[in-house]
């Protein structure tokens, strides 16, 4: 059970493993693009390519879905980046249901664990395979794998790497369950932290924060949905940035300082953010150097203001 691109590599790995994927449950096709033609989810596209039956229910509480799932007679349900399952669904198989979560539980329980690990400046995250319970992300953990976060990682690069690691970890978990060797470990909820769904108010950069915090936000939101600031009355997405060496000058929080054609923006505490890749509103992505040249950006112009 899964929907986005993150769930594709695990599905492919399990399909090629000793375990049999008897069906896929994913979201329904949705209108996409200018023509609003209906487009299948990445998981459904993969299932069709692999010749696997794909169920696309509008509601997970539909009695027809419950009947269809029972008729599959699956031993276990495997969930990767999907909706919250009703108890009536996740208790159907004799071995229950397991979920692959992109954090070292109980840290970063919630919808956006990869984003929040980057936003919070973590140096390490991981993957957890756990048994589903009624309360979200609280089930007993079967296996975990630590994943280093590199300084250059963004949400895009980190999620791609973790997706590739997810399949082998899931297969190993299923092997343990099948052999009777699984030893579930209860989570210590006193160590839990949250990774809530990303909301639009988070996307706008606050230049009164220090450069590290600003860069971590940019990394955690790149490339989709993308952190943004305002420039000349329009949105400017910042898709790549780094913390600059401390300058002797002080142009004021939110002001631009052009050095050798490269734009730096002052954050709090006289720290500076080097802009590397941007996307002006209604335009394609471009390097910060092309942005400065194309828009004739000058030092002491301000970002962040309406």
N, C-alpha and C positions, 0 to 999 in steps of 0.2 A: 504494500500500500504506500503510494507516494505520488508526488505531482511534479516538482521542479527538476531542473537540470541536476541538482545535487544528488537526486535519487537514482539517476540513470546508471552511473558506474556500479553502484551496489547491485542493481537489478541485473546488469550484464554479468557481473562476477558470479552471482548466485545461479544464474541460468547455466553458466559453464562449469558449475561445481558438481559435486556428487548429489546435491539436493535438487529436487524437481520443483520448479515454479509452476504451479498448476493454473494460476490466474493472477491478474494484476487488478487492483482497484485504484482508480485515479479520478481526477476531476473531469467534469464534462468539457467538451469542446467549447471554446469561447471566441467571440468576434475579435479579430485582430487586424491591425494595419488600416490603411486608408479605405480599402474596399470593404472592411469589416467582415471579411470571409472568416468562417469558423475554422479555428486552428486547434489541433489536438495538443494536450500537454506533452512535455518532453517524455514523460514516462509512458504515456499511451503510444506515442510515436515509436518508442523503443520496443514496446510489447508487440506492436504490429509487425515491426521488422523481424523480431525473433519468433513470430508465430505463436505468441502467448495470448490467451483470451483476456480481454480487457473489459472490466465493468466500470461504468462511468456514472454513478448515481448522483442525482442532485442533492439528495438527503441521505445521511448515514443511518437515519432512523426509519427509512422506508422498509415496510414489512417484506416487500418483494426482494430487496437487497439481502435481508437477513435470511430469507429462504434460499436465495441463490448461493450465499456463502455456506450455508449448511450442506447444500447439495454437492459442493466441491469436495467435502470430506477431507479438507486439509488438516495436516497434523499440527500446524502452527501458522500464525500470521506474523509477518515481518513488516514493521512500519518504519518508513524513512521519510521525513519531511512531509507529513500529511496532516489532515485535520484531527481534532480530538475525537477518539472513538467512543461511542456509547458502550456501557458495560455489557449490554446485550450482544454487542458485536465482538468485543475483544475476548469474551469468555467462550466463544463458540468452539475453537479447536481444543482437542484434548490436552495439548501442551500450552494452551493459552496464547498470548501474543507478546512479542518483544519489540522494543523500539530502539533505533539507533539515534542517539542524541549527540549533537556536536559540542560537547563540553565534558569536563571531568566532573560529573555530578558528585555532590549536590550543588556545585558552583554553576551559576548561570542557567538556572531553570527558566524555561520560557521559550518564546517564539523566535528570538534572534540571538542565540548564544555566540555565534561567530562575530557578528557585528559588535556586540557589547564587550567581548574579550579584547578586541582591537581598540574600541573607544576608551576603555579603562586602562589601556597601556600594558596589558598583560604580556609577559614574555613566553608564556606557555599556555596551551589549552589541551584539548584532547577529545576523544570519542568514548562514549559509554553505551553499552548494550544492556538494557534493563527490561525487567518484566513489567508489563502494564498493570497499573492499579487504577482505582477510581480517581484519585487525586493526581493531577498532571505532573509528570516528571519525578514522582516520588517512589517508584517501584524499586525492588531489590536489583542490584547491579550484578550482572554476570561477568562481564569483561570490560576493561578499559585500556586505552592506548594513549600515551602522552604525545603531543604534537608541539614542536617548538615553533614559536612565532618569530619570524625574521623581521629585522627593522624595516625592510623594504616591502613587507607583506601588506596587501590591501584585502578587503573582503573578497574580491574576485580571485586573487591568487591563493589565499588561504583556504577558501571554500573548495576550490578545485583540487587542491592537494588533499584535503580531508575527505572529499568524496571518493578519491581513488583508494584511500586507506580503509574506507568503511566496508567495502565488500569482503576483504579477507577477514576482518574482525567479526563480521556477521557470520561468515561461514564457519569460523572457529567456534563461535558461540553455539551455532546449530549442531556442530559436531559434538560438543560437550553435552548438550541436551539429549541428543540422540543416543549417546553412549551411557547416559546416566551419571556423567561426571561433573555436571554443572553444580557449582556451590554459590548460590545467590547470597550477596552481601547487602545487609540493610544500610540505607543511607543515613548519615548523621545530619538531620535537618537543622541542627544548631549551626552548621557550617554552610548552610544554603545561601545563595545569592540569586538575584533575579535578572532575567534578560527579556524584558517585556517587548511587545510588538513596537516596531519603530513608528513614530508619529511625526507628522509634518513639522511641528514646532522644533523638533530636534535637528532638522536638516540645515537650519540657518546658523551660520558661524557667528559665535560671540567673540568679538575681537578684544573684549575686556579680560578674556582668559589668557593664560600663558601659552607660549608657542607649542609646547609639547601637547597640551590638551587640544589645541586647534588641529594640529597635525594628526593626532590619534582619531579625532572625529572624522577628518577627511579620509583617512585610511579605512575606517570602519564603515563608511558609506559608499566608497568607490567600488565599482563605477555606477551601480544602481543602488539607491535612488540618486546618490551624489549630494555632498554637502555644497551649500551655495552661500554667496554673499551678494549684496547689491552693488552694482557699478554703473554710474550714469543713468540711474533709474531703472535698470533692467537686471535680471538675475544673471549671475556669473557662477557657474558650477566650478568648483575646484576639485579636480580629479586626481591630481598628484601634487605633493608638497613635501617639504622637509624643514626641519628646524635649522636655522642658520646660525653661524657663529655670531657671538655678541658684537654688535656694532657700537662705535663710540657716539654716533649720532642718535638723536631722538626726534622723530618726526611726529610722534603722537599715535596713540592706539587707533588702528584702522586706516592709517595713512600709508601710501605706497612710497617706497624708496627704490629708484631704478639704479642698478649698479651693473655696468658692462652689459646693458640691455636686458638684464634679468630683473623681474619685479620681486621685491620683498615687501611684506606687509608687517607693520609693527603690531605686536600683541601686547599683553600686559607685562609689566616689569622690564620694559625695554628689551624684550625678546622679539625675534623676528622670524617670520615664516617665509621660506622661499617657495614661490609658486613655480610649479614645473609643468603642469598640464591643466588646461582649463577648457570650458565650453560656454561661450557666450550664449545668451538666450536666442533660440531660433537658429543657431549655427552649429557647425560640426566641431568636434574636439580639435584642439590645436595645442602646440607647445606654447609655453609662457612667452618665449622669445617672439614667436609669430604673433601672439596676441599684442605684445607691446608695440611691435612694428606696425601691425595692421590697424590698430586702434589709436596709434600715436599716444600711448599712455605716458604721462609725465609724473615725475616725483612730486609728492605731496598731494596728489589726487587721493580722494578718500573712497574706501569701500565700506560697505555695511550700512550707510545711510540710505534712506528712501530716495 
